Amino acid sequence: MSLRRTTPVASALLLAAALLSPPAATAAPPTALAVPDIPVANVQAHLNDLQAIATANGGNRAHGRPGYLASVNHLKAKLDAAGYQTSVQQFTSSGATGYNLIADWPGGDPNDVLMLGGHLDSVTAGPGINDNGSGSAGLLEVALTVARQGLAPSKHIRFGWWGAEELGLVGSTYYVNNLPTTERSRIKAYLNFDMIGSPNAGYFVYSASGQPTGSLLLQQTLQAGFSVPTELTSVGGRSDHAAFARAGIPVGGTFTGAEVTKTSAQAQKWGGTAGVAFDRCYHRSCDTTANIDVTALDRNSDAIAYALWTLAGAGSPPGPRFENPTDVTIPDLSTVESAITVSGVTGNAPSALAVGVDITHTYRGDLVIDLVAPDGSAYRLKNSGNDSADDVVTTYTVNASSEVANGTWKLRVQDVASADTGRINGWSLQF
C-alpha cells in the first residue's frame, strides 16, 4: 500500500470505526453460487514463493528491481498453465520499466467485466509479504480455484496485478488511462485487495461513501463474505482502486490495517493487541512470511472468493481453446503467417472470439496484425504507428460470429517499417 498520498487527515480517516448495517431501503447482494473454501495453505505457499524470489533478488520485489519481474513471471506461468489468457503491460516510471500482469478467464459477457486486483510490487526496504504479497497471493489462489472448478460466470472475469504502486499507483493508473473508452466502459466493477494478512489484524471493508454509483453493492457483498464483524474505512487514494474510481467505475476492497494503531475496542472485538500498529513491519525489512496472521489471510481470501462467486453470476462454460506454439521469425519489411486448424466446433465462431498473441519485437510500432478467417476475411487486430515499446503480448477480442468456426485460421503479421525484427512465439484462439 502506498503512502505517497497520505495526509494527517487521511490517516485519521483511514481506519475510522464505522460499523454499518446495510440500509433497509437498499437491495441486498445477490445470492451467491456455491462458494468454495480457499485453502489458506495454498495462499501461504504462494507467499513462500514470493519470499524466495525476494531472497534471491536482493531482498525485495520493488519496481525496477529483478525481484519484481521474477514475481510477474512466476504468477504468469501459473495462470497460463491454468488456462488464463494473460498479458504483460509495460510502462516506465522513475527511469525503469514496470509491468502490469493481466489475466482474463475465458468466457462471460465481454461487455460486463468484473475485475479484481492488487499490487504486486514491494518497497525497496523488504520483500513486501503482507504489503502486498498477501493480496497478490489471495487473488492468485482464487484465480486458480476458478480454473480448477471450471467456473462459468455470466460476467467476464479479469484479474490484475499492478506494478509501481509504491511509487504512487503508477501501474494501475497507466492501465486505466490507456484503456480505450469502450474498453473502460466494459469494466462494471473493480475490487482491490491490498494487505490482507496484517499480524495485528483488523477487518476493514472499503466504504462506498464518496465512491462511484454501484459501489454500495460491492461494499455490502464484501461485508457479507466475513464471519466476523467488519468496519468501514476510507482508503482514499492510497491504493490501486483510486484510478478506477476516478474513471467512474464502482470500487470496493478489503484491508487488514497498516501503520495506524489498533484501539482497545477493536482489540476486544477482533483480538490482538491494543495500542500497537496493525502492521509494525509496514514498509520495513521485517515484512516477511513471519509477518502474516494466517487467520486474517484465510478470512480475507475466502471473502475474495465470496465476492467473485456472488457477483459473477452463472453462465455458460468457455468453449474449446486452440493454439499454435511454434516460433515464426518476422524479418524486417516482411509478411508472415501462423496457422491454427479448428475442428469439432459446432456452428459459427463467437461474437467475442479471444485471440491471444505473443510476439517478441524490438519496435512493435512497425507491426500490423490481422486475424484471417477460414474464408479469407481479415480482422484487424493492430495497426502500425508511433508505438515505441517492445513486444505484443495481449489478448484481442473479435466479433467473428459471421464466420464458420471450423477451418484454418491464420495470424498475419506485417512488418511495415525498416530496422527492427522479431518473431511470433505463439498464439491462440479461445471459442
N, C-alpha and C positions, 0 to 999 in steps of 0.2 A: 504494500500500500504506500502510495506516495505521500510525502509531507509537503511538497512544494506549494500547495495551495492552502495550507493550514494557517489560520489566524487564531488568536486567543478566543474570539467569539466562536469560530468554527469548532475549536477543541471543546469548548463548553457545550456546544450543541451536539457534538459527535456522539456522546453516549448518554444523552439526556433520557432519563427514565420516563417512558410514556406508554405504560401498559394499555393496550387498546383492544376492545372487542369490536368486531365488525358491526357497523351501524345497521340497525334493524331494517332500514329502508333500502339497503344495498343488497343486490343479488349475491348469494353465496357462491364460492368457487364451484366449478363443475365437478361432478362425481368422478373420482379417479378410476382408471383401469386398475387391474391387479398390479399394484406397485411392488417391485422386487425389493428385498433387503440387500443393501450394498455391503458386501463383506469388507469390514474395516481392515482385515489383514491384507487384502489386496491393495487397498489405498496406502497402507503402510509400506508395502513392497515397492510401490511407485515412489514413495518418499525416500526409501533406501536407495533406489536407483539415482534419484536427483542428488542425494548426498554424495554418492560415489562419483558422480560426474563432477560435482564441485570440488571434491577432494583431489581428483585427478587433474584439475584445471585451475590451480592457484587458489582454491578455497572459496570460489564464488561462481555465480552463474549470471554475471552482470552484462548489461548491454555492451557490445563491442568486445567482449572477452570470449575466449574459446569455450568456456563452460556454458554460455548461453546457447550458442549454435549447436553444441553437443546435446543440450536439452531438447531443442527443437527437433533435431534429427531422431532422437530417441523416441519421443512421442509420435512423430510422424510414422516411424516404422511400425509401431504397434497399431496405429489407426489404419494404415494401409493394409496390414495383414488382416484386420477385422472387416475390411470391405468398405471403408470410408473413401470418399473422393476428397483427397487432400490437396491443398495448395499452400505455397510459402510466398508471402508477400514481402518484398524488400522495401526498406526506406532508409534514409540517412539521418542520423542525429548525433550531434557533438563530434562530427568528423568520422563517425564509424557507421558501418552498415548494420541495420537492425532487421528483425524478421518477425512477422506475424504468421502463425500457423492456423489455417482454416480447415475445418473438416466437415463435410456435408454427408449426412446419412441419406442414401438413395431413397427416392420416393417422397410422397407427400405433396401437397399443393405448393408449387414454386412461388405462388403469389401470396402465400401465408406462411411466413418463416418465423419459427420460434428459435431464437439464438441464445446460447448460454456461453459464458466466457469468464476469463480471469487472466491476470498477467502471469507470465512465466519467468520473468527476469527477477534477479535478486539485486540488492545493493552490492557495492564492491567490498563491503566490510565482512560479509559472510555468505554462507550457502543459501540463505533465504528459504529454510524449510517450512516454517509457518508462513512467512511473507515472501512469495506466495506459492511455495511448493504445495501447501495444504490444499488451497483451492484448485490448483492445477491438477493435483493427483486425484482429488474427488471428482472433478469433471472427467478426467481420463477414465476412471473406473466406471462412472455412469455411462460414458460413451461406449465402452467395451461391453457393458451389460445390455445396452440397446442392441448391439450386434449379436451377442450370444442368444438373446431372446427373439431375434428377428422381428423387432418391434415394427409395426406397420402403421404409423401415425397418419392422421389426415393432414396435419401440418407438416411442412418440411422442417427438419431438424438440422441446425448448424451449430457447431462449436467453434470458439475462437480462443487462442492462447496468444496474449499480446506481449510485444517487446517494448522495452524502454519506458515502462510505466513509471519506474522510479525516477526518471528524468522529467516527469511531468505529463504522463498519459500520452506519450508520443505515438506509440504504435496503434492504439485503438482510435485515436483522433485521426491518424493518417488513413486508417481503414475506412472510417465513416465518411471523411471528407472526400475520399477518392471513389466512393460508390456513385455510379450514375444515379440520377434522380429516381428513375424507375426501379432500380435495384434496391435503393434505400427504402422506397415506399413498400417494398415487399416484406421487410422485417417488421413484424407486428408487435414483437416484444423482445426485450433483452434482459437476461438475468445474469448478475455479476456475483462472483464468489472470490473474495479476497480476504485471506486469513480466516480459516475455519477450524483451526486446531490450537488456539491460544492456550498456554499452560494454566492460566488462572481464568478460565473461560467465562465469558458472558454469552448470552444468546440473543443477538440483535438481528432484527429484520429492517431493511431499508423502509423508511416511511414514504408513503405515496404523496404526502403533503408537498405541494410545490412542484411535483413531477408531472410529466405529460399525462393527458387523459388516458385512462386504461391502466395506470399503474396500481390503482387500488386493488384490482383483481389479483395482480401479481403479489402484492403485499399480503393479502388475505390467504392466498394459496400457500405461500411460504410459511406463514404463521401456522396454518393447519398441518403442515408437514412435521411439526415438532411435538414431542411427547412431554416437553417441559414448557413453562411459561416463557414468553419472549418479551422483549422490549423493542419499541421502535426507535430508530436512530436516524438522524440526518447526516449522511456521509458527505454531503456537499459535493465538492469537486475533487475528492481525494482518491477516487478510483475510476476504473475504466467505463463504468456506466455513464459517466458525465458526457462523453462525446455523443452517445446515443440519445440521451435526454435532450441535449442541445438541438438534435435533429428532429425532435418531436416524437421519438419512439418511446413507448411505455417501458419503464425500467423497474427492476427490483433486485434484491440480493440479500445475502446473509453475511454476518461478520461476528467474530468472537472477541474483538477488542484488541487494542494496541497499547499505546503508551499511557492512556488515562487509567487512573486507579479505580479499583472496584470498591463500591460503597458497602457499608455494613448491611444495608437492606438487600443488596444484590448477593452478598456472600450468604446471607440467611436463605435466600431463595434458590441459589444455584450451587452453593458450596464454594470452596476456595477460600482465599484469604483477603479480608477487607484491608484497605489501605495499601495494597500492593498493585502494581500495574497488571492489566490483563496479560500483557506480554512483556516481561522485563528484558527479554533479549531482542526486542523490536529494533531492527536495523543494526544489529550487532553481530559479532563473530560467533556468539553462542546460540544463534538461531539455527540449531542443528536438529537432527532427529530426536535428540533428548528434550527438545523444546516444544513438545506436542502433547496435548491432552487427548488421549485416544478416545475417550467418551465423547468429547466435543466433535472430534473428527468424524466419528461414526454417526452421530446425530445429524450433523450438517450434510454429510454425504447422502444419508437417507432422505433428507429434506430436498436436496437437489433432485434426486430420483422422483420423489413425490411430486414436485412441481412439474417436471418434464412429463411424467406419465399422465398427470391430471390435465395439463394444459394442451398436450399434443393431440388428443383425440384419437379415435380409432379410424383406420383407413385400410387401404389395400397394400399387400406386401410388395416390395420392389421387384421388378422384373429381372430377367437374366442379364448378366454382365459379360461382355466380350472384350478381349484386349489383344494387342499385338505388342509384345515387349522387345521386339527386335530393333536394334540400332539402325538408323538410316542417316548417313552423312549428308549434310547440307552444304555443298560447295558454294563459293561466292558466285552471285549472279546466276542462280540456277533454280529449277523447279524439281521437287522430289515428291514422291507419294509413298504412303504406307497403307496397306490394305487389311481390313478385317472382314471375314466372311461370317455372316449372321445366318443361323438356321434354327428351325424349331420354334420360331416366334410367330404366333397367330396374328394375322391382320396387319395393320399399319403400325409404324413407329409412333411413340407417344408425342404429345404436344410439348413435353418437357424432356426431350432426349438429352441426357447428360453426356457430354463429350470431354473426357479427361485428357489433358495434353501435358506432356513432359518433354520440353525441348531445352537443350543447352545451346546458348548462342551468345556471342560476345557483344552483340548490339541488336536487341530484339526489335528496335525500330525499323530494321531492314525487312522484317518478315510480314508477309501476307499469308494468312492461314484460312483454308476453306475445308468444310466437310462436304464430301461428294457422295451423294446418294447412289444406290444401285442403278437408277435410271439416268444418271449423269447430272442431275440437278445439283448445283453448288450452293452451299450456305456459308456466307462469310462469317468467320469467327473473329478475325482480327485484321485490321488494316495496318499498313505501314505508316510511319510517322515519326515525329520527334520524341521518341521513347528511348531514353538513353540507358535504361537499366539492362542488365543481363537476363537471359533465360525467359522462358514462358512455362510456368508450372501452375496450371489452374484448371478449372472446370467450366466449360461453357454450356449453356442451355439453349437447345434449338427446338423450335416448333417444326417437327418433321412428321406431323400427323397425316400429311398427304402422301407420304412415301410408304411403299410396302417394306416391312421390316426385313424380311429375308433377302439375302443377296450380298454382294460385295460392296462395302462402304470404304471410302478412302479418305485419308487425311492428306490434303495437298498443301505443301509449304513452299512458298516462293521467296527467295532472297532477291530483293529488287534493287539493292544498292551495293556498292563495292566496299571491299576492305575487311569484311567480317564473315566468319563461317560458324558452323555449329553442327548439331545432329538431333534427330528425333530419338529420344531414349525409349519412348513407348507412348501408347495412347490407348484409350478405352471407350467403349460405348455402354452406358447403363440404360436399359429399357425399362 
